[in-house]
Amino acid sequence: MDFLRWLFDAQIHIGDQSLLVREVLGNIFGLLSALGGMRRRVWAWPVGIAGNVLLFTVFMGTLFGGQAHAANMLGQAGRQVMFIAVSIWGWHRWRQTRAESQGVAVIPQWASAKERLFMVAFMLVGTGVLTPVFRALGSYEPVWSDAWIFTGSLLATFGMARGWVEFWLVWVAVDIVGVPLLWSAGYYATAFMYLFYGACTLAGFFMWWRTHNRESAQNVSVETAFPDVTVTQK
């Protein structure tokens, strides 16, 4: 209980600004999860969930003892709940794939034309639908930014579980909007971490792209060497 009390109350003071320790820890877990995702490690999912739990308490503002000046950001808080739900599914999917493929948790692949159209439509429609909902609930302005981040985060997490290379670019779109929004709302640690996320997501995109090309070339080589062998996928 003493540890939990410390965790909820502890702050880091930098000049005339203060940061919640759980905001910093939540973002560190998030960064570790992103790095694990780049390397296709199954542990990326539970680590990310731990960060989501911490950040949920942060974005609910004063309800959990947040900073007095920090706004309640319902979209940001709600997406942590969404992250947990989708991450449990993604965790199961990667574990299942690893068991079936003898060690590979996910095989990077480009989304089809239809799937890319779905992603664009999902971002636009999701943002348009959630903006008035979040505004009615009293979320921080500009509310469309909060809705954009929520929608993009849901899509990116789903894309990561599916193994789409493009999911990294969705994170880039989320980060571009998220940095100025979070800074203006007083969540300085999270805004600063989003800058690192942006660099990591770009690195992850190129890493998955190279991995896809390498594994595709290996599959072609195998099929060329053994043209009469039929490979059955589970």
Sequence and secondary structure as in RCSB ss.txt:
>XXXX:A:sequence
MDFLRWLFDAQIHIGDQSLLVREVLGNIFGLLSALGGMRRRVWAWPVGIAGNVLLFTVFMGTLFGGQAHAANMLG
QAGRQVMFIAVSIWGWHRWRQTRAESQGVAVIPQWASAKERLFMVAFMLVGTGVLTPVFRALGSYEPVWSDAWIF
TGSLLATFGMARGWVEFWLVWVAVDIVGVPLLWSAGYYATAFMYLFYGACTLAGFFMWWRTHNRESAQNVSVETA
FPDVTVTQK
>XXXX:A:secstr
 HHHHHHHH EEEETTEEEEHHHHHHHHHHHHHHHHHHTT TTHHHHHHHHHHHHHHHHTGGGGT  TT    HH
HHHHHHHHHHHHHHHHHHHHHHHHHTTS S   B   HHHHHHHHHHHHHHHHHHHHHHHHTT  SSHHHHHHHH
HHHHHHHHHHHHTBTTHHHHHHHHHHHHHHHHHHTT HHHHHHHHHHHHHHHHHHHHHHHHHHHHHHHHHHHHHH
 TT      
